[in-house]
Amino acid sequence: MAMNLEVDRVGLAPAAMLFHALSEPNRLLILRHLLAGEHSVREMTEHLGLAQSTVSAHLACLADCGLVASRPQGRSTRWSTRHDPTLIGLLAATERLLEATGYAVVLCPTSGAASVDTAGSQVREVSV
């Protein structure tokens, strides 16, 4: 794949913003969980072991980024992912890249496990 050597810094900003939105581990957890189907905030708090305020804040961010959508159902709101094939492709490509690099990012002093641990972020592993 040939790339233009002229870097369009303005054009990079939206991609950087998207990756920033996806950089929070609990947001990724919520996205992966929603790929299995619609859920209410209450269901997600039960399934993922996260506080209601945490789930709601992350859903608001993901909705602002156009990655999730909500619809009313009775007294609650059901949440689902948008652009499923593209989102699944992105997550699959991420897994392939991690495997290809031998998960080297985990050892990166800027982005790796040490930086996540010092930030105090806790993520629960949940399979979908």
VMD Tcl script that draws the C-alpha trace (Angstrom):
set ca {
  {0.00 0.00 0.00}
  {1.56 3.28 -1.12}
  {1.14 6.23 1.20}
  {1.41 9.91 0.42}
  {4.57 11.26 2.03}
  {2.81 14.56 2.66}
  {1.20 14.09 6.05}
  {-2.15 15.81 6.38}
  {-2.10 16.62 10.09}
  {-5.64 18.00 10.01}
  {-6.86 14.79 8.39}
  {-5.27 12.75 11.17}
  {-7.20 14.49 13.95}
  {-10.52 12.59 13.55}
  {-8.71 9.23 13.54}
  {-6.72 10.22 16.62}
  {-9.96 11.26 18.34}
  {-11.56 7.90 17.49}
  {-8.57 5.98 18.83}
  {-8.65 8.15 21.95}
  {-12.32 7.27 22.47}
  {-11.45 3.58 22.09}
  {-8.41 3.83 24.37}
  {-10.38 3.49 27.61}
  {-10.52 -0.23 28.50}
  {-14.04 -0.12 29.96}
  {-15.37 1.52 26.78}
  {-13.91 -1.35 24.77}
  {-15.47 -3.79 27.23}
  {-18.88 -2.15 26.80}
  {-18.55 -2.14 23.00}
  {-17.58 -5.81 22.89}
  {-20.48 -6.66 25.19}
  {-22.95 -4.74 23.02}
  {-21.77 -6.61 19.93}
  {-23.52 -9.64 21.46}
  {-26.83 -7.74 21.47}
  {-28.83 -4.92 22.98}
  {-28.61 -4.22 26.70}
  {-29.92 -1.70 29.19}
  {-27.56 0.15 31.51}
  {-28.83 -1.97 34.41}
  {-28.05 -5.18 32.51}
  {-24.58 -3.94 31.65}
  {-23.84 -3.05 35.27}
  {-24.85 -6.58 36.28}
  {-23.01 -8.34 33.43}
  {-19.82 -6.26 33.53}
  {-19.55 -5.45 37.23}
  {-19.25 -1.72 36.57}
  {-21.02 1.09 38.40}
  {-24.09 2.62 36.76}
  {-22.39 6.00 36.55}
  {-19.37 4.44 34.84}
  {-21.48 2.63 32.24}
  {-23.60 5.74 31.60}
  {-20.56 8.00 31.18}
  {-18.89 5.61 28.75}
  {-22.10 5.12 26.77}
  {-22.44 8.90 26.46}
  {-18.92 9.12 25.04}
  {-19.51 6.22 22.64}
  {-22.82 7.75 21.54}
  {-21.17 11.13 20.94}
  {-18.63 9.32 18.74}
  {-21.42 7.62 16.77}
  {-20.43 4.12 17.89}
  {-23.55 3.21 19.88}
  {-27.22 4.10 19.67}
  {-30.07 3.98 22.13}
  {-33.79 3.43 21.83}
  {-36.49 3.68 24.47}
  {-38.24 0.50 25.54}
  {-40.85 1.00 28.21}
  {-39.23 2.70 31.18}
  {-35.68 1.83 30.17}
  {-33.34 2.51 27.29}
  {-31.79 -0.23 25.17}
  {-28.27 0.30 23.85}
  {-26.69 -1.27 20.78}
  {-23.65 -0.80 18.59}
  {-23.77 1.01 15.27}
  {-21.79 0.05 12.18}
  {-21.37 -3.55 13.42}
  {-19.45 -4.97 10.41}
  {-16.97 -2.09 10.47}
  {-16.61 -2.19 14.26}
  {-16.11 -5.96 14.23}
  {-13.52 -5.51 11.47}
  {-11.66 -2.86 13.49}
  {-11.59 -5.01 16.62}
  {-10.48 -8.06 14.60}
  {-7.74 -6.02 12.90}
  {-6.63 -4.83 16.34}
  {-6.33 -8.43 17.54}
  {-4.34 -9.37 14.43}
  {-1.99 -6.41 14.91}
  {-1.48 -7.29 18.58}
  {-0.63 -10.87 17.60}
  {1.70 -9.70 14.80}
  {3.62 -7.46 17.20}
  {3.70 -10.06 19.96}
  {1.66 -7.71 22.17}
  {4.73 -5.42 22.38}
  {2.46 -2.51 23.31}
  {2.08 -4.07 26.76}
  {5.76 -3.32 27.40}
  {5.66 0.20 25.95}
  {6.55 2.70 28.71}
  {4.13 5.28 27.29}
  {1.12 3.15 26.36}
  {1.75 -0.18 28.04}
  {0.55 -1.95 31.15}
  {2.60 0.23 33.50}
  {0.88 3.38 32.24}
  {-2.56 1.79 32.64}
  {-1.76 0.45 36.11}
  {-0.53 3.82 37.35}
  {-3.69 5.46 36.02}
  {-5.69 3.20 38.34}
  {-7.93 1.85 35.60}
  {-9.43 -1.51 36.37}
  {-10.93 -3.70 33.70}
  {-12.87 -6.89 34.13}
  {-12.53 -9.61 31.52}
  {-15.93 -10.72 30.28}
  {-16.46 -12.98 27.32}
  {-19.26 -12.27 24.88}
}
mol new
graphics top color blue
foreach p $ca { graphics top sphere $p radius 0.5 }
foreach p [lrange $ca 0 end-1] q [lrange $ca 1 end] { graphics top cylinder $p $q radius 0.2 }
display resetview
